[in-house]
Amino acid sequence: MRQVYLDNNSTTAIDPRVADAIEPYLRRVYGNPSNLHSFGRECAEGMAEARDKVAAFIGADAEEIYFTGSGSESDNWAIKGAALARAGQGRHVVASPIEHSAALGSLKFLESSGFRVSYLPVDGYGLVDPADVARAITSETTLVTVMLANNEIGTIEPVKEIAAICRKAGVTCHTDAVAAAGKIPVDVRDLGVDLLTISGHKLHAPKGVGVLYIREGTRIDPLIHGGHQEKGMRAGTENTLGIVGMARACELLAVEWREDAERMRRLRDRLEKAILERVPELRVSGHPEKRLPNVCHVTAGYVEGEALILNLDMEGIAVASGSACSAGESGASATLVAIGIPPLFRNSPVRFSLGRETTEEDIDYTVEAFVRVTTRLRDISPIWKRR
Ligand SMILES: *Cc1c(COP(=O)(O)O)cnc(C)c1O
């Protein structure tokens, strides 16, 4: 049976060229980059090169790149670290309600520690209005966090406009760019943000490595205390394999992202058009234009969500319900509730997220299987017959 992986927003395959870059670190280059001897120095040089490559990918200086253990850690560090560092000035944070669970969990922690968090409204596409950010900021506000693109429905937020408002108000601005990186341009200077998160395993590097960009001069407390690694800001012997892999992945994307994105957009549009034409009672979520080129998120009425995902899996197709990390009201995704998807549709979301390896054959096979599965499930559904 054909196997089609359309869950690239959950994780991506390691690119063979990334694996090649890691290989020496797996076998020969095992020194501790903190050591002064030749073993350590060789590793430290590899790390320095990696920092340059990641910095180039997002338009930062190498000194502003901090390696972490995941995208989740970077989000935690950015949100808790910036709020705590400026707690003397105020204890108010502004956030979008459709952030990743790593951000939402960090915000909840701040609330339990005496901070106030204001959640912004979003429209039916999940878009934040920068004017609402300006309205939410008070003299107590020290941090705003709004993701660059939503991992579930793909909507791209107006982060540049939001960052400009923050800058004027003297408020630190963080964006989670994990889903966006490699799909749309991510340039920290152009965006004007102070803090930005990316994660290795979402861009064809290994799991367990993330980056936090910290703009020079940004006030932030460390999250992991201990050794002097990462300028004393993130203790722990560096994950050299992950870091070298992440750097190679960024280096490849810097050259290839546009071509990748165009191909994924063409295939995504082909998929979306075909299933909308052939499957009734199907709604697309996310903004029609301001959307990641690799994401097609649909909700199907009169079908049970879990049955849909499992039946597609039996056809060899891996997709997400997109709600694994964000269960909210009645198990439905917090994002889908926030954008007002009606209950009949909310409980059967399917997120197709394409990747570098996705082919036209994969898409055509997926269309046929999706039509087959939704038809089969509806044929046995009493509510479908009674609709
Ligand atoms: C996957 C993801 C994260 C978490 O990254 P990990 O490296 O898996 O911890 C954070 N934010 C977004 C938008 C993501 O898609």
The ligand as a MOL file (V3000), in Angstrom:
LIG
                    3D

  0  0  0     0  0            999 V3000
M  V30 BEGIN CTAB
M  V30 COUNTS 15 15 0 0 0
M  V30 BEGIN ATOM
M  V30 1 C 5.8330 22.1630 17.0740 0
M  V30 2 C 5.5890 23.5430 17.5350 0
M  V30 3 C 6.1600 24.0190 18.7280 0
M  V30 4 C 6.9520 23.1300 19.6550 0
M  V30 5 O 8.1980 22.7580 19.1390 0
M  V30 6 P 8.8940 21.4420 19.7490 0
M  V30 7 O 10.2880 21.5100 19.2280 0
M  V30 8 O 8.1200 20.2690 19.2540 0
M  V30 9 O 8.8280 21.5730 21.2370 0
M  V30 10 C 5.9300 25.3190 19.0830 0
M  V30 11 N 5.1790 26.1230 18.3170 0
M  V30 12 C 4.6280 25.7210 17.1720 0
M  V30 13 C 3.8420 26.6900 16.3620 0
M  V30 14 C 4.8050 24.4140 16.7340 0
M  V30 15 O 4.2270 24.0140 15.6040 0
M  V30 END ATOM
M  V30 BEGIN BOND
M  V30 1 1 1 2
M  V30 2 1 2 3
M  V30 3 2 2 14
M  V30 4 1 3 4
M  V30 5 2 3 10
M  V30 6 1 4 5
M  V30 7 1 5 6
M  V30 8 2 6 7
M  V30 9 1 6 8
M  V30 10 1 6 9
M  V30 11 1 10 11
M  V30 12 2 11 12
M  V30 13 1 12 13
M  V30 14 1 12 14
M  V30 15 1 14 15
M  V30 END BOND
M  V30 END CTAB
M  END
